[in-house]
Amino acid sequence: MECRANKSLIDQQMNGRYTPICYGWTTISTRAEIHIARRFGMQLWDRPPGTSERIRGILYEYIEGNTILETQITYQIAQDIRIALKAIHSASIAHRDLRGSNILIRKDQVRLIDFSHSCSMPHIRITKGILREIQEDERLKLEAGLSFLLELPINRSVTGADISLSAEMVDKALAECELGATRWGLMPPPPPQAGKHDSGAASAEP
């Protein structure tokens, strides 16, 4: 998560409410760095030969849970996800990578994770107006995904093969924001392009 996003959450007393708790910067030993990379399948960057300087990283609360793709979604969970995203937006933050794998459910508690692509105010290139547009796009994207999820067979006790297929379908729906939102009646369909289907009639005009 960006430091700016962390600061926004901490300043508004939201640290850990809808995201893992951020404990701040800490110095990480090489041994710990390698262990964490192996534990989570992360690729370490190459260091210059002979470099022994320790790196500094942000320490977060470790949370185990299921992603939204592995959870039987209820209307209450869906509402809790909406509340979490609305709270993040109220802190002048946009997630910018909202997908099923970044929504964690643990004991009916919702946590949004992986803010590595997030943006927050103040920003040197993004205005408040642009941020609101990004947030609205995220909201529509979430509504499309939740509507899709609530209709999936995964919420009706189906087979493992169906669940696997559903997860792929959900990722596709979440990635195609406008198409998904239109499909579920959240956005009007785009108007037809003028002259696309009547070029012959148009060419006959004097």
C-alpha positions as a Markdown table, in Angstrom:
| # | Residue | x | y | z |
|---|---|---|---|---|
| 1 | Met | 0.0 | 0.0 | 0.0 |
| 2 | Glu | 1.3 | 3.5 | -0.8 |
| 3 | Cys | 2.5 | 5.6 | 2.1 |
| 4 | Arg | 0.0 | 8.2 | 1.1 |
| 5 | Ala | -2.9 | 5.7 | 1.4 |
| 6 | Asn | -1.6 | 4.6 | 4.8 |
| 7 | Lys | -1.5 | 8.1 | 6.0 |
| 8 | Ser | -5.0 | 8.9 | 4.9 |
| 9 | Leu | -6.3 | 5.8 | 6.7 |
| 10 | Ile | -4.3 | 6.6 | 9.9 |
| 11 | Asp | -5.3 | 10.3 | 9.9 |
| 12 | Gln | -9.0 | 9.4 | 9.7 |
| 13 | Gln | -8.7 | 6.6 | 12.4 |
| 14 | Met | -9.4 | 3.9 | 9.8 |
| 15 | Asn | -6.2 | 1.9 | 10.1 |
| 16 | Gly | -7.1 | -1.8 | 10.2 |
| 17 | Arg | -10.9 | -1.3 | 10.0 |
| 18 | Tyr | -11.2 | -2.3 | 6.3 |
| 19 | Thr | -7.6 | -3.2 | 5.5 |
| 20 | Pro | -4.8 | -5.0 | 7.4 |
| 21 | Ile | -3.3 | -2.9 | 10.2 |
| 22 | Cys | -0.3 | -0.9 | 9.1 |
| 23 | Tyr | 2.4 | -0.8 | 11.9 |
| 24 | Gly | 4.7 | 1.5 | 10.0 |
| 25 | Trp | 8.3 | 1.2 | 8.7 |
| 26 | Thr | 10.7 | -1.4 | 10.0 |
| 27 | Thr | 14.2 | -2.6 | 9.1 |
| 28 | Ile | 14.1 | -6.1 | 7.6 |
| 29 | Ser | 17.0 | -8.5 | 7.8 |
| 30 | Thr | 18.2 | -10.4 | 4.7 |
| 31 | Arg | 17.2 | -13.7 | 6.3 |
| 32 | Ala | 13.7 | -12.4 | 7.0 |
| 33 | Glu | 13.4 | -11.0 | 3.5 |
| 34 | Ile | 14.3 | -14.3 | 1.9 |
| 35 | His | 11.9 | -16.2 | 4.2 |
| 36 | Ile | 9.0 | -13.9 | 3.4 |
| 37 | Ala | 9.8 | -14.1 | -0.3 |
| 38 | Arg | 9.8 | -18.0 | -0.2 |
| 39 | Arg | 6.7 | -18.1 | 2.0 |
| 40 | Phe | 4.6 | -16.1 | -0.4 |
| 41 | Gly | 6.3 | -17.0 | -3.7 |
| 42 | Met | 7.7 | -13.5 | -4.2 |
| 43 | Gln | 10.6 | -12.8 | -6.6 |
| 44 | Leu | 13.5 | -10.9 | -5.0 |
| 45 | Trp | 15.2 | -8.2 | -7.0 |
| 46 | Asp | 18.9 | -8.5 | -7.7 |
| 47 | Arg | 21.3 | -6.5 | -5.5 |
| 48 | Pro | 24.7 | -5.2 | -6.5 |
| 49 | Pro | 27.5 | -7.6 | -5.5 |
| 50 | Gly | 28.8 | -7.1 | -1.9 |
| 51 | Thr | 25.7 | -5.2 | -0.8 |
| 52 | Ser | 24.9 | -5.9 | 2.8 |
| 53 | Glu | 22.6 | -2.9 | 3.5 |
| 54 | Arg | 19.3 | -3.9 | 5.1 |
| 55 | Ile | 16.1 | -2.9 | 3.4 |
| 56 | Arg | 13.2 | -1.1 | 5.0 |
| 57 | Gly | 9.6 | -2.2 | 4.5 |
| 58 | Ile | 6.1 | -1.5 | 5.9 |
| 59 | Leu | 5.0 | -4.1 | 8.4 |
| 60 | Tyr | 1.3 | -5.2 | 8.1 |
| 61 | Glu | -0.9 | -7.4 | 10.1 |
| 62 | Tyr | -1.0 | -10.9 | 8.8 |
| 63 | Ile | -4.5 | -12.1 | 8.1 |
| 64 | Glu | -5.6 | -15.6 | 7.0 |
| 65 | Gly | -8.9 | -15.8 | 5.2 |
| 66 | Asn | -10.6 | -16.7 | 2.0 |
| 67 | Thr | -10.9 | -14.5 | -1.1 |
| 68 | Ile | -14.3 | -13.6 | -2.4 |
| 69 | Leu | -13.9 | -16.2 | -5.0 |
| 70 | Glu | -13.6 | -18.9 | -2.3 |
| 71 | Thr | -16.5 | -17.7 | -0.2 |
| 72 | Gln | -20.2 | -18.3 | -0.3 |
| 73 | Ile | -21.4 | -14.8 | -0.8 |
| 74 | Thr | -24.4 | -13.7 | 1.1 |
| 75 | Tyr | -26.2 | -10.4 | 0.7 |
| 76 | Gln | -24.8 | -9.3 | 4.1 |
| 77 | Ile | -21.2 | -10.0 | 3.0 |
| 78 | Ala | -22.0 | -8.1 | -0.3 |
| 79 | Gln | -23.2 | -5.1 | 1.7 |
| 80 | Asp | -20.1 | -5.2 | 4.0 |
| 81 | Ile | -17.9 | -5.1 | 0.9 |
| 82 | Arg | -19.8 | -2.1 | -0.4 |
| 83 | Ile | -19.3 | -0.4 | 3.0 |
| 84 | Ala | -15.6 | -1.2 | 3.0 |
| 85 | Leu | -15.1 | 0.3 | -0.4 |
| 86 | Lys | -17.2 | 3.4 | 0.4 |
| 87 | Ala | -15.1 | 3.9 | 3.6 |
| 88 | Ile | -11.9 | 3.7 | 1.5 |
| 89 | His | -13.3 | 6.2 | -0.9 |
| 90 | Ser | -14.3 | 8.6 | 1.9 |
| 91 | Ala | -10.6 | 8.6 | 2.9 |
| 92 | Ser | -9.8 | 10.0 | -0.5 |
| 93 | Ile | -8.3 | 6.7 | -1.7 |
| 94 | Ala | -8.9 | 4.7 | -4.9 |
| 95 | His | -7.9 | 1.1 | -4.9 |
| 96 | Arg | -7.3 | 0.9 | -8.7 |
| 97 | Asp | -6.9 | -2.9 | -8.7 |
| 98 | Leu | -10.2 | -4.1 | -7.3 |
| 99 | Arg | -10.7 | -7.8 | -8.1 |
| 100 | Gly | -12.0 | -10.9 | -6.5 |
| 101 | Ser | -8.5 | -11.9 | -5.2 |
| 102 | Asn | -8.1 | -8.6 | -3.4 |
| 103 | Ile | -11.2 | -8.9 | -1.3 |
| 104 | Leu | -10.5 | -11.1 | 1.8 |
| 105 | Ile | -13.3 | -12.6 | 4.0 |
| 106 | Arg | -12.3 | -13.8 | 7.5 |
| 107 | Lys | -15.0 | -14.8 | 10.0 |
| 108 | Asp | -17.6 | -12.7 | 8.1 |
| 109 | Gln | -15.2 | -9.7 | 8.3 |
| 110 | Val | -14.2 | -8.0 | 5.0 |
| 111 | Arg | -10.7 | -6.7 | 4.4 |
| 112 | Leu | -9.5 | -5.0 | 1.2 |
| 113 | Ile | -5.9 | -6.0 | 0.4 |
| 114 | Asp | -3.1 | -5.1 | -2.0 |
| 115 | Phe | -3.2 | -1.4 | -2.4 |
| 116 | Ser | 0.0 | -1.4 | -4.4 |
| 117 | His | -1.7 | 0.4 | -7.3 |
| 118 | Ser | -3.8 | 2.8 | -5.2 |
| 119 | Cys | -3.8 | 6.5 | -5.4 |
| 120 | Ser | -4.8 | 9.1 | -2.8 |
| 121 | Met | -5.0 | 12.8 | -2.2 |
| 122 | Pro | -2.9 | 14.9 | -2.4 |
| 123 | His | -1.5 | 13.7 | -5.6 |
| 124 | Ile | 0.9 | 15.4 | -8.0 |
| 125 | Arg | -0.9 | 14.3 | -11.2 |
| 126 | Ile | -4.4 | 13.3 | -10.2 |
| 127 | Thr | -7.0 | 16.0 | -9.4 |
| 128 | Lys | -9.9 | 15.5 | -7.0 |
| 129 | Gly | -12.2 | 15.3 | -10.0 |
| 130 | Ile | -10.2 | 12.5 | -11.6 |
| 131 | Leu | -10.1 | 10.7 | -8.3 |
| 132 | Arg | -13.9 | 10.8 | -8.0 |
| 133 | Glu | -14.2 | 9.4 | -11.6 |
| 134 | Ile | -11.8 | 6.5 | -10.7 |
| 135 | Gln | -13.8 | 5.9 | -7.5 |
| 136 | Glu | -17.1 | 5.8 | -9.4 |
| 137 | Asp | -15.6 | 3.4 | -11.9 |
| 138 | Glu | -14.6 | 1.2 | -9.0 |
| 139 | Arg | -18.0 | 1.3 | -7.5 |
| 140 | Leu | -19.7 | 0.3 | -10.7 |
| 141 | Lys | -17.1 | -2.4 | -11.2 |
| 142 | Leu | -17.8 | -3.8 | -7.7 |
| 143 | Glu | -21.6 | -3.7 | -8.2 |
| 144 | Ala | -21.2 | -5.6 | -11.5 |
| 145 | Gly | -19.0 | -8.2 | -9.8 |
| 146 | Leu | -21.3 | -8.6 | -6.8 |
| 147 | Ser | -24.4 | -8.9 | -8.9 |
| 148 | Phe | -22.6 | -11.6 | -11.0 |
| 149 | Leu | -21.4 | -13.4 | -7.9 |
| 150 | Leu | -24.8 | -13.5 | -6.2 |
| 151 | Glu | -26.2 | -15.2 | -9.2 |
| 152 | Leu | -23.5 | -17.8 | -9.6 |
| 153 | Pro | -24.1 | -21.5 | -8.9 |
| 154 | Ile | -21.2 | -21.3 | -6.3 |
| 155 | Asn | -23.8 | -19.9 | -3.9 |
| 156 | Arg | -26.1 | -22.8 | -4.5 |
| 157 | Ser | -23.9 | -25.7 | -3.4 |
| 158 | Val | -22.5 | -26.9 | -6.7 |
| 159 | Thr | -19.5 | -29.1 | -7.7 |
| 160 | Gly | -15.9 | -28.2 | -7.5 |
| 161 | Ala | -15.6 | -28.1 | -11.3 |
| 162 | Asp | -18.4 | -25.5 | -11.4 |
| 163 | Ile | -16.7 | -23.5 | -8.6 |
| 164 | Ser | -13.4 | -23.4 | -10.6 |
| 165 | Leu | -15.3 | -22.3 | -13.7 |
| 166 | Ser | -17.1 | -19.7 | -11.8 |
| 167 | Ala | -13.9 | -18.2 | -10.4 |
| 168 | Glu | -12.6 | -17.7 | -14.0 |
| 169 | Met | -15.9 | -16.1 | -15.0 |
| 170 | Val | -15.8 | -13.7 | -12.0 |
| 171 | Asp | -12.3 | -12.5 | -12.8 |
| 172 | Lys | -13.4 | -11.8 | -16.3 |
| 173 | Ala | -16.5 | -9.9 | -15.1 |
| 174 | Leu | -14.5 | -7.8 | -12.6 |
| 175 | Ala | -11.9 | -7.0 | -15.3 |
| 176 | Glu | -14.5 | -5.8 | -17.8 |
| 177 | Cys | -16.1 | -3.0 | -15.7 |
| 178 | Glu | -18.3 | -1.2 | -18.2 |
| 179 | Leu | -19.4 | -4.4 | -20.0 |
| 180 | Gly | -20.4 | -6.0 | -16.7 |
| 181 | Ala | -22.1 | -2.9 | -15.4 |
| 182 | Thr | -24.2 | -2.7 | -18.6 |
| 183 | Arg | -25.0 | -6.3 | -18.5 |
| 184 | Trp | -26.5 | -6.0 | -15.0 |
| 185 | Gly | -28.5 | -2.8 | -15.8 |
| 186 | Leu | -26.2 | -0.6 | -13.8 |
| 187 | Met | -25.2 | 1.5 | -16.8 |
| 188 | Pro | -27.2 | 2.3 | -20.0 |
| 189 | Pro | -26.0 | 0.6 | -23.1 |
| 190 | Pro | -23.9 | 2.8 | -25.4 |
| 191 | Pro | -25.9 | 4.6 | -28.2 |
| 192 | Pro | -25.6 | 3.1 | -31.7 |
| 193 | Gln | -23.1 | 4.8 | -33.9 |
| 194 | Ala | -24.8 | 6.9 | -36.5 |
| 195 | Gly | -24.5 | 5.7 | -40.1 |
| 196 | Lys | -23.0 | 2.3 | -39.1 |
| 197 | His | -25.9 | 0.2 | -40.4 |
| 198 | Asp | -27.4 | 2.6 | -42.9 |
| 199 | Ser | -24.4 | 3.7 | -45.0 |
| 200 | Gly | -26.2 | 2.6 | -48.2 |
| 201 | Ala | -29.3 | 4.8 | -47.5 |
| 202 | Ala | -27.0 | 7.7 | -46.6 |
| 203 | Ser | -25.0 | 7.3 | -49.9 |
| 204 | Ala | -28.2 | 7.5 | -51.9 |
| 205 | Glu | -29.0 | 11.0 | -50.6 |
| 206 | Pro | -28.4 | 13.7 | -53.2 |
